[in-house]
Amino acid sequence: MAFELPELPYAHEALEPYIDKQTMEIHHGKHHGGYVTKLNAAVEGTDMTGKSLEELLKDHSDVPAVRNNGGGHWNHSLFWTIMGPDGGGNPTGDIMDAIHEAFGDFEKFKTEFSNAAATRFGSGWAWVCVKDGKLEICSSANQDNPLMPGVGCGGTPILGLDVWEHAYYLKYQNKRPDYIDAFFSVINWEEVNKKFLAAK
Ligand code: MN3
């Protein structure tokens, strides 16, 4: 079965004014859509056919087309779900307890995550991962992610921020830190909490 582009769980304009409609249209339809098309082309007719996306990342990230396009598909599929029009604010529940345990308080968590996103040179992602039941922050280049051997903190990502220029350049141009700030106004913490409980 071929991989498919998942529908956005909200309208393209739903994250305005933090992330603009045109960026969402191009990012989801063209960029993510392109990764899915190229991933299917890379897998078709090989012994990788029929493997899950997670299996491909874990076992076949040595194949560049699988690494780049499989990573692109997985990363963006996570990214759309952990944002939402009713997002932002402070997390509650188990995820907040885990943030306190790992980082002291939410502001320290926010600072460390923002630093990881701001200092990732060039294209890549900042991550919050669950490893051995605890939260860790890391970043990775290109479309790599910590499910691939030897990447980042090596846990299961439950929150990711795309810091490729295509994710913010139309609205924020060179001001990546403003985009990172804006991201905190659209994080769907309820969904992140669900992913945390599933991963730990
Ligand atoms: Mn992207």
Residues whose N, C-alpha, C, O or C-beta is under 5 A from the ligand:
A	BS01	MN3	D162 W164 A167
